[in-house]
């Protein structure tokens, strides 16, 4: 995504009425073992790597991959927000409704909508 995307803001802040913050569960990783299968912590078999050089290399690869996936996901969030806010849609949503749906502040939703519009404009 680079520097052109909106700065990170904490998610949360309940409904417009100022209710308690909403906490979102992380997306399931389809290749992790089911919770009831094994109670021991397993994270991409990192716990089984004994050589610190190999562990650093593998952990770094995972960190880079997850960051790239997170950046790409934010781009898709922004494009979806821009599409939902498109005034040409008969069911266009205001920034406040998009913010509530995504667990953002309204200011952040406005930034994401603008960023999404830029991304959609630049698409081939």
N, C-alpha and C positions, 0 to 999 in steps of 0.2 A: 504494500500500500504506500509506503514511503511517508514523506512529510506532508502530503497534500490532504490527508484524512483528518478528521476531527480528533482533538486530544481526548484521551481516555477520561471518562468520568465514572464515578462509582454508580453502579446500578442500584436500583431500589427506589424508595420514595413511593409510597402507596398510591392509592387513587387520588384524584384531584382533591378530595375532601381532606387530605392530609393524614390518612390512615397509616398503619404500620408499614414499614418497608417490605416489599415483596422480595423473597429470596428465590432465585432460579436454580434448579438442579442442573448440574452439568450434563451435557449430552452423553449418552451411553457409548462406551467404546465396545463395539460389537465383538472384538476378539479377546476381551478380558474374560476370565472364567466367571461363571455365575457366583454370586456371593455365598451361596450355601455349599458350594463345591469345596472350597478351601479357605479357611480362615486366615492363613498366613498371607502376609503382604507379598504380592507379586506385581511388579511393574515392568513389563516388557523384558523380563528375565534379567534385569539389571542386578538384582540381589544375588544372582548366581555367578556374576563376573568377579573374579578374585584379583586379576591384574589391574592396578589402578590406572595404568595407561589406556588399557582397553576400555575400562569403565568410563574414563573421561571422554574418550573418543565416541563411544556409543551414546552416552548421556548427552553429549554435545549435539550429535546427529539428531537425537530425538527432540532436543530443545529447539533446534533450528527448524525442524519439520513442523513441530507444533506451533511455533511462532508464525511460520508461513501460512499454515492452515488458519490460524486465528486472523491474520491480516486479510486473507482472502474471504473469510466469513464476514468480516466487517464490511468489506466491499459489497457483498451480496446483501447484507442488512441495509446498507445505504441505498442500493438500487431498489430494493423492495420498498423502503420508506418513500423514496421519490415517486415510485409508481403509485403507491397508496395515496399520496398527497397530490397527484396530478389533477389539476382543476378540470381537465378534459374528461375525467371519469365521472359518471353519474353518481357514483358512490365514494367520491374522494373524501379522505379523512383529514381533519385538521391536525396540526402538529401535536396538540395536546392528546388527542386520541391515539396517535402513533406512539407517543412517549409512554402513555399508560400501557399500551399493548406490549411494548418492548422493555419496559422497566427502566426507561430513561427519564431524565428531566426534560421539560419542554424545550429549553434552550439547546440541549444536546440533540433533540429530535430535529430542530430547525437546521442545525449544522449538518446532521446526517442526510437530511432531505436535499440540501444544497450539494453536498458531496456526491450523493447518488445521482443527481441531475447532471453533474459534471461527468461522472463515469458513463452514464447512459448516452450523453452527447458524444463522447469520445469513442464509443463502441463502433466497430466496423459494421 
